[in-house]
Amino acid sequence: MKIDVTRETGSARVQLEGRLDREWAEHLSHTLEDLVHGGVRSVTLDCSGVTYVSSAATRVLTRWREE
């Protein structure tokens, strides 16, 4: 899994590539948490390079979407 973050004022673009399994879902959650704590208010997730999403990753994505 690869997570690339591009930040702009108040927003960020997170590009994901590979398998988004339970372990990488935790990494993604920490990345999103760091962005929010760093002042980012808008996040765009680019999942076009993701080849697999586990149920744990779906829960993480759903939780962050609600926030």
C-alpha positions as CSV (number, residue, x, y, z in Angstrom):
1,M,0.0,0.0,0.0
2,K,1.2,3.5,-0.8
3,I,-0.3,6.6,0.7
4,D,0.7,10.0,-0.9
5,V,-0.6,13.3,0.6
6,T,-0.6,16.6,-1.2
7,R,-1.6,19.5,1.0
8,E,-2.9,22.9,0.1
9,T,-4.2,25.6,2.4
10,G,-7.0,24.0,4.4
11,S,-7.3,21.0,2.2
12,A,-5.5,17.8,1.2
13,R,-5.5,15.1,-1.5
14,V,-4.7,11.6,-0.3
15,Q,-3.9,9.2,-3.1
16,L,-4.0,5.5,-2.3
17,E,-2.4,2.6,-4.3
18,G,-2.5,-1.1,-3.5
19,R,-4.4,-3.3,-1.0
20,L,-6.3,-1.4,1.7
21,D,-6.4,-4.1,4.4
22,R,-6.8,-3.8,8.1
23,E,-3.2,-2.8,8.8
24,W,-3.2,-0.1,6.1
25,A,-6.6,1.1,7.2
26,E,-5.0,2.0,10.6
27,H,-2.2,3.8,8.8
28,L,-4.7,5.7,6.7
29,S,-6.7,6.6,9.8
30,H,-3.6,8.0,11.5
31,T,-2.7,10.0,8.4
32,L,-6.2,11.5,8.3
33,E,-6.1,12.3,12.0
34,D,-2.7,14.0,11.5
35,L,-4.2,16.1,8.7
36,V,-7.2,17.2,10.7
37,H,-5.1,18.1,13.7
38,G,-2.8,20.0,11.3
39,G,-5.7,22.3,10.3
40,V,-7.0,20.5,7.1
41,R,-10.8,20.8,6.8
42,S,-11.3,19.2,3.4
43,V,-9.8,15.9,2.3
44,T,-10.2,14.3,-1.1
45,L,-9.4,10.5,-1.3
46,D,-8.2,9.2,-4.6
47,C,-8.8,5.4,-4.5
48,S,-8.4,4.8,-8.2
49,G,-5.2,2.8,-7.5
50,V,-6.8,0.6,-4.8
51,T,-7.1,-3.1,-5.7
52,Y,-8.7,-4.4,-2.6
53,V,-10.7,-2.9,0.4
54,S,-11.2,-5.0,3.5
55,S,-14.3,-4.7,5.8
56,A,-12.0,-3.0,8.4
57,A,-10.9,-0.4,5.9
58,T,-14.6,0.2,4.9
59,R,-15.4,0.9,8.6
60,V,-12.4,3.4,8.8
61,L,-13.5,5.1,5.6
62,T,-17.1,5.3,6.9
63,R,-16.1,6.7,10.3
64,W,-13.9,9.4,8.7
65,R,-16.6,10.3,6.2
66,E,-19.0,11.0,9.0
67,E,-16.5,13.2,10.8
